[in-house]
Amino acid sequence: MHSGRKRFGSRGNDDLATALYREFGRPLLAFVITLTGGDRLWAGDVVQETLIRAWRNADKLDREPEMPRAWLHTVARCIVIDGWRSRRARPQEVEEPDANSVGVPDESDRALAAMMLYEALQTLSAEHREAVLRTYVHGRTVNEVAETLGVPPGTVKSRIYHAVRALRRSLRERG
């Protein structure tokens, strides 16, 4: 059964790179600027590296709402962390604090959690994943999902039950 998911990898390579940048480039840059402490040049490099990694992993990028964004934020965060670590290996540069700068809440933990959930969802069968996405993510009732899928409500309940147990197990294994 086809779950109706679209994957970025179904496009040509040039179209993929353009689509990724057009859809995620600006919001990703804004996110990374906060992670880099306002360093726009470094943030631009991080965004470029993140989009290159997304392009290389296009077959794994799922178009379900928020999943590509979460994946990109997680990858960008890891790149920035690696950058901070390598900078700490050198003597620290001292900068005057900017009185005009405003702190922005860090959404990286939420993005990381979404990425872990996304990866755990990929371990489910298509039927179980579809039942979970339609009920929990899309906010549909069991009866609505059953009608859409053409199966009894009890089947949807069973799929959700087994999917949630498998997700818990998978997330526990991932820490």
C-alpha positions as CSV (number, residue, x, y, z in Angstrom):
1,M,0.0,0.0,0.0
2,H,1.4,3.4,-0.9
3,S,1.3,5.8,2.0
4,G,1.1,9.0,-0.1
5,R,4.5,10.3,1.2
6,K,6.5,12.4,-1.2
7,R,10.3,12.2,-1.1
8,F,12.7,14.9,-2.1
9,G,14.7,12.3,-4.1
10,S,12.0,12.0,-6.7
11,R,13.1,15.2,-8.4
12,G,16.2,15.8,-10.4
13,N,19.4,16.8,-8.6
14,D,19.3,20.5,-9.7
15,D,15.6,20.8,-8.9
16,L,16.2,19.2,-5.5
17,A,18.9,21.7,-4.5
18,T,16.7,24.6,-5.7
19,A,13.7,23.3,-3.8
20,L,15.6,22.7,-0.6
21,Y,17.0,26.2,-0.7
22,R,13.8,27.9,-1.7
23,E,11.7,26.1,1.0
24,F,14.2,25.9,3.9
25,G,17.1,28.3,3.2
26,R,15.9,31.5,4.9
27,P,14.3,29.9,8.0
28,L,17.3,27.6,8.4
29,L,19.7,30.6,8.1
30,A,17.7,32.5,10.8
31,F,17.9,29.4,13.1
32,V,21.7,29.0,12.5
33,I,22.5,32.6,13.1
34,T,21.2,32.2,16.6
35,L,23.3,29.1,17.1
36,T,26.4,30.8,15.8
37,G,26.0,33.8,18.1
38,G,25.1,36.1,15.3
39,D,28.0,35.2,13.0
40,R,26.3,35.5,9.6
41,L,29.3,34.3,7.6
42,W,29.7,31.1,9.6
43,A,25.9,30.7,9.6
44,G,25.9,30.9,5.8
45,D,28.6,28.2,5.6
46,V,26.6,26.0,8.0
47,V,23.4,26.4,5.9
48,Q,25.3,25.5,2.8
49,E,26.9,22.4,4.3
50,T,23.5,21.4,5.8
51,L,21.8,21.6,2.4
52,I,24.6,19.7,0.7
53,R,24.1,16.9,3.3
54,A,20.3,17.0,2.6
55,W,21.0,16.7,-1.1
56,R,23.3,13.8,-0.5
57,N,20.6,12.1,1.6
58,A,17.7,13.0,-0.5
59,D,16.3,9.5,-0.6
60,K,15.9,9.6,3.2
61,L,14.2,13.0,3.4
62,D,10.5,12.5,4.0
63,R,8.1,15.3,3.0
64,E,5.7,14.8,6.0
65,P,5.1,18.1,7.6
66,E,8.0,19.3,9.9
67,M,10.2,16.3,9.2
68,P,12.6,17.8,6.6
69,R,12.8,21.0,8.7
70,A,13.6,19.0,11.8
71,W,16.2,17.0,10.0
72,L,17.8,20.1,8.6
73,H,17.8,21.8,12.0
74,T,19.4,18.8,13.7
75,V,22.1,18.5,11.1
76,A,22.8,22.3,11.2
77,R,23.0,22.1,15.0
78,C,25.5,19.2,14.9
79,I,27.6,21.2,12.4
80,V,27.6,24.2,14.7
81,I,28.5,22.1,17.7
82,D,31.4,20.6,15.8
83,G,32.5,24.1,14.9
84,W,32.3,25.3,18.5
85,R,34.3,22.3,19.6
86,S,37.0,23.0,17.0
87,R,37.1,26.6,18.0
88,R,37.6,25.6,21.7
89,A,40.7,23.6,20.6
90,R,42.3,27.0,19.7
91,P,42.8,29.9,22.1
92,Q,39.5,31.7,22.5
93,E,39.0,35.1,20.9
94,V,37.7,37.8,23.2
95,E,34.9,39.9,22.0
96,E,33.1,42.8,23.6
97,P,29.6,41.9,24.5
98,D,27.1,43.6,22.2
99,A,24.5,45.5,24.4
100,N,22.1,45.5,21.4
101,S,22.0,41.8,20.9
102,V,18.9,40.0,22.0
103,G,18.8,36.3,23.0
104,V,16.6,34.0,21.0
105,P,15.2,30.8,22.5
106,D,17.1,27.7,21.3
107,E,14.7,25.3,19.5
108,S,17.4,22.8,18.9
109,D,16.2,20.3,21.5
110,R,12.8,20.3,19.9
111,A,14.3,19.8,16.5
112,L,16.5,16.9,17.8
113,A,13.4,15.3,19.4
114,A,11.5,15.6,16.2
115,M,14.4,14.1,14.2
116,M,14.6,11.1,16.6
117,L,10.9,10.6,16.3
118,Y,11.1,10.8,12.5
119,E,13.8,8.1,12.5
120,A,11.8,5.9,14.9
121,L,8.7,6.3,12.6
122,Q,10.8,5.0,9.7
123,T,11.2,1.7,11.5
124,L,7.4,1.1,11.5
125,S,5.6,-0.8,8.7
126,A,3.8,1.5,6.3
127,E,0.4,0.6,7.7
128,H,1.4,1.3,11.3
129,R,3.2,4.6,10.4
130,E,0.2,5.7,8.4
131,A,-2.2,5.0,11.3
132,V,0.0,7.0,13.7
133,L,0.5,9.9,11.4
134,R,-3.1,10.2,10.5
135,T,-4.3,10.1,14.2
136,Y,-1.5,11.8,16.2
137,V,0.0,14.2,13.6
138,H,-3.0,15.0,11.4
139,G,-5.5,14.9,14.4
140,R,-8.0,12.5,12.8
141,T,-10.2,10.2,14.9
142,V,-9.9,6.4,14.7
143,N,-13.2,6.3,12.8
144,E,-12.1,8.9,10.3
145,V,-8.8,7.1,9.7
146,A,-10.7,3.8,9.4
147,E,-13.1,5.3,6.8
148,T,-10.2,6.8,4.8
149,L,-8.2,3.6,4.8
150,G,-11.2,1.4,4.2
151,V,-10.6,-0.8,7.3
152,P,-12.5,-1.4,10.5
153,P,-11.9,0.9,13.4
154,G,-10.6,-2.0,15.4
155,T,-7.8,-2.5,12.8
156,V,-6.8,1.1,13.2
157,K,-6.8,0.8,17.0
158,S,-4.6,-2.3,16.8
159,R,-2.2,-0.6,14.4
160,I,-1.9,2.4,16.7
161,Y,-1.4,0.2,19.7
162,H,1.4,-1.8,18.1
163,A,3.0,1.2,16.5
164,V,3.2,3.2,19.8
165,R,4.7,0.2,21.5
166,A,7.3,-0.1,18.7
167,L,8.0,3.6,18.8
168,R,8.6,3.5,22.6
169,R,11.0,0.6,22.2
170,S,12.8,2.3,19.3
171,L,13.1,5.6,21.1
172,R,14.3,3.9,24.3
173,E,17.0,2.2,22.3
174,R,18.1,5.6,20.8
175,G,18.4,7.1,24.3
